[in-house]
Amino acid sequence: MRLLTVGVLVILCGSVIAAKTAPEWSAEKHDLNAGSYKGMATIAVDKSGVTLGEKFSVDIRFFNDSGGEHFYNPFFQGLVPLPARLAIYSADHRYIGDLLYWEGGSRRTVTADDWTFVPSECCVGCSKRFTAGYVPGTAHGVTSNLLPPGDYYLQMIYFKAFVATNPARMLSNPPMDEKERLAQFEKTFDRVELFRSNVVTIQFTAK
């Protein structure tokens, strides 16, 4: 009985932690305005309706409205931690998961080259392809259990790590070499929400 109780507590605690880390719904676009960093993010889908199991694309753009600045991993290279999540919400605004969630595989350590300089009034971005109804890191992260047909909302949520200063370019006290500073950045990777893109609606239809 004691073991069962402990197991239940672990499950409950895990649920509470997950609930606290799940981003709340917001239909509004929140632009970047943090110190000298200013800008905005936009997303667009290549089609508003897609059959479950088929592919669709999301175009992700960040527009730099401040002076020329360096931004961490703006092209969302999956070999290092990502500076944002692509949240998917249900029709009733329930957070389901992150379409950019890393499911495992090859990875490398962060390097100074993972920061990209973006001139003022310029943008960076990429296009990512996803499988309709597939949500990695959740119960719907298998092709045999895709999301049910219906309307869903997508929104990019950027972390503070996106505007983190490249630690390889910083001095530290006590002195640390470049490798140590980059390792510390990765160890304390800041996933606190900083700003959001617009929301787009996509409809998943039955096969």
N, C-alpha and C positions, 0 to 999 in steps of 0.2 A: 504493500500500500504506500509506503514511504517513497519507493522508487517511482511509482505512478504519479504521486503528488509532485515530486521534483520534475518529472517529465512534463506535466501540465504547466508548471510554473515557467519552465524554459520556453515552451511554446507560446504562452501568454506574453512573456517578456519580449520574445522575438517579434510578436505581432505588434506590441506597443512601439518597439524601436522602429519597425518598418513603417508604422503609421506616422511617426514623428518625422521620418525622413522623406515621406512621400510629398511631393510638391502639391500644394493646394491649387484648385482651379482658379484661373483668372482669365477672363475673355479679353482683357486689355493688353496691349503691347506696352512694355515698360522699356524705355530707351536707356542706354548706358550714360550715366552721369556720375562719375566717381573721380574727384580731383581733376587732374588734367585730361582724363579719359572721357571722351564723349563720342556717341555714335548710336547706331541702331541695327537690329537684325531683322531680316525678313525671310520667310519661307514661302514656297509655292509648290504645288504638286502638278505632275504632268497630266493627270486626269482626275476628275472629281469622283468617279465611280470605277471600281475595279473588282473583278471576280476573286473570291477567296482562293488563295494559293497562287495567284498570278503576281507578276512583278509590277511595281510602280516606283516612280522616282520623286525625290524631294530635293528641290533646289534650295540651298542654304547660303545666305549672303550676310556679310557684316559690312556696314558702311562706317568708315572712320570720319567723324565730324570734328575731331580735334586736330592738333598738329601731328606731324609724322610720329608714329609710335610703334613699338614692338609688341606683338600679341602672341600668346602661347598657342601653338598648334591650331591655327585657324582653319586648316584644311582637314582636320579631324583624322589624322593618321592613327590607325588603330594599334600600332605597335607601342605607343606610349599612352599614358592616361589622357582621356579626353576632357576638354575644358567646358563641356556642356552636355546636356542630355536632350534627346528628342522625345518629349513626353507624349504619350497617347492617352486620351481620356475617352470614356464612354459617353453616350448621348446624354446621360444624367450627370455628367461632369465628374465621374469617379476616375481617379488615377489608376491606370492599368499597368504601365511600365515604361521602360526606356528603350526605344527602337535601336539606339546606339550601344546598348549594353554589351560589354565584352564577354563572350562565352568561353574564352580560353583559347590557347594556341600560342604561337610565337610572340614574344615581347622582347623589348630591349630597354636599356636605361635611358632616361632623358638626357639629351645633350644640348649644348648651346645653340645648335642649329634648329631646334624645335620652336624657336621664336622667329616670327616673320615681321619684317618692317613693312608697315602700311602707310603710304604717304597720306597727307591730309586730303579730304574729299575724294578718297578712293575706296574701293571695296575689295574684299577677298571672299572666297567661298568655294563651294563644290556641289556636286550632285551625288546623292546617295540613293541606291536602289534597295528596296525592301520587298518582302513577300507579304501580300495582303493577309491579315489575320494572324501572322506570326509575331509573337512578342517575346524576345529572348529574356531569359532569367525569370520567367513566370510559368504558370501551368500551360500557357498557350505558346510555349517555346518548343513545341513539337508539331510536326505537320499533321499528326493525327488528331490534334485538339486545337484547331485554329479558333479564333474569336468567332462568335456567331454573326450572321449578317446584320447590318445596321449602319447607322451613322456614327462616326468617330471624329474626335478633334485632335489635331497635332499642333505642338508648340515647342520651339527651341527655348531651353532655359540655360543661360550661361552662368558659369561659376566665377568666383573671384580669381581663380587660378588663371583665367583668360587674360587678365591684365597684370599678372604677377611680373615683377621685374626679373629679367634673366639673371639668375644667381651667379652665373659664370662671369657676369660683368660687374659684380658687386664686390666691395671690400667687406671683410668681416672681422669682428673682434671677439674672441681671439682669431688670428689668421687661419683660414682654411683654404685648401687647394680647390680648384674648379670641380673636380670629381666629388669632393666631399660636399660642397655647396649644392650641387645638382642632386645628390643623393638625399640631402636634407629637404630640398624642395619637394621631391617625390614622396618622401616619408610623411610630410605634413601637407600634402596636396589639399588645397582649400576648395571644397565643394559647396561652400555657402553661396546661395543664389545672389546674382548681381543684377541681371536684367533679362528680359524676355522678348521674343519675337511676336509677330502677329499670330493669330490662330487661323488655321485652315480646317475646313471640314472635308472629310473623305467618306464615301459610302462603300462598304464591303457588301457585295451581293453573293448569293449562293451559287454554287456551280450548276 
